[in-house]
Amino acid sequence: MSENNLLISRQGAVGVISLDRPANLNALSVAMTQGIIEQLQAWRNDPQIQAVLINSTSPKAFSAGGDVRYLYDTFKAGSTEYQDYFATEYRMLNIIRQYPKTVIALIDGYAFGGGMGLVQACHIRVSSEKSRFAMPETGIGFFPDVGGTYFLSRLQDAGVYLALTGEQFSASDALYLNLVDAVVDSGNLESLEAALLTSTELDQQSIEQLIADFSVEAQTSAIQALMPAIQQHFSHTDLAQIEQSLATETREDRQAWAEKTNTTLQQRSLLAKQLSLRLQHVGRELSLTQCLQLERDLQDIWFDHGDFIEGVRALLVDKDKQPQWQKHNVVLEDILSKIFSKALAA
């Protein structure tokens, strides 16, 4: 294991970055994000590297998200290192998106939160059928960031559903939602990787064709089947309307899902749900750059005024699973109003 929890190699004309923090399900540390930045910069003008593959050494996870315990600890210690964490993470995501060589994510396991943001920044996203995806931030009193304001908002009502509930979804769902580009049987991932690493044609079109040769037709998407219900309940622009709509579902075949979904929502932070809903609607009108800047403007103030610290305390620190969510925060409302006004005027 390296100091920055990355395994770096060059195989053929492909640079390989393997996330190697399995004990933490590859939760992205500062050292990992900084290491990815440095390696990509080193390969940028290297003629021997024609493409980059990002994968994982963990049998369970691509990356289960950001290092939220680190963020909690640094904030409680009075340090501003948590701000540096976000700055480095967003720099990494921007470098990947704008990278002149094709960057491929190979996902076989959990891709949550920050891990999902990393996946979405890559140019080609390949998943096994075993993978599970989620943007679960409202469960810890936060909001879907790392680009979630952009890539979830493009899913319209389905994005609102995923942002508010934090529900996990399958590789088939991700393919249906265009959050991955291909699904490959887990038993064939090694063969696909070997084919990539020995290929001499590594422009994006050639890579996509090679991956297509290994791709399988995904199983039926559960979210696709749920879309009429999701559109019925999550098209509302007001949180109370969404929750009331779910609570009064009359169709017998949807009642169990509606009740379960509403129960989940009642466990989430009110402030986080309200902000997440607003971001999903505002994000539809903003560019990727604007969405990322909006998230960055919100992150730091959320530590001081939002529910993130309480959510992490309840889930990961004290582990009592009894977060005391805020009901109202006048100061936060005033700050949010100014931040959203600035974003919409940009």
Sequence and secondary structure as in RCSB ss.txt:
>XXXX:A:sequence
MSENNLLISRQGAVGVISLDRPANLNALSVAMTQGIIEQLQAWRNDPQIQAVLINSTSPKAFSAGGDVRYLYDTF
KAGSTEYQDYFATEYRMLNIIRQYPKTVIALIDGYAFGGGMGLVQACHIRVSSEKSRFAMPETGIGFFPDVGGTY
FLSRLQDAGVYLALTGEQFSASDALYLNLVDAVVDSGNLESLEAALLTSTELDQQSIEQLIADFSVEAQTSAIQA
LMPAIQQHFSHTDLAQIEQSLATETREDRQAWAEKTNTTLQQRSLLAKQLSLRLQHVGRELSLTQCLQLERDLQD
IWFDHGDFIEGVRALLVDKDKQPQWQKHNVVLEDILSKIFSKALAA
>XXXX:A:secstr
  TTSEEEEEETTEEEEEE  GGGTT B HHHHHHHHHHHHHHHT TT  EEEEEES SSEEE  B HHHHHHHH
HTT SHHHHHHHHHHHHHHHHHT SSEEEEEE SEEETHHHHHHHHSSEEEEETT EEE  GGGGT    TTHHH
HTGGGTHHHHHHHHH   EEHHHHHHTTSSSEEE GGGHHHHHHHHHH S  SHHHHHHHHHHHB      HHHH
HHHHHHHHHT SSHHHHHHHHHT   HHHHHHHHHHHHHHHHS HHHHHHHHHHHHHHTTS HHHHHHHHHHHHH
HHHHHSSHHHHHIIIIIS        S  HHHHHHHHHHHHHHHH 
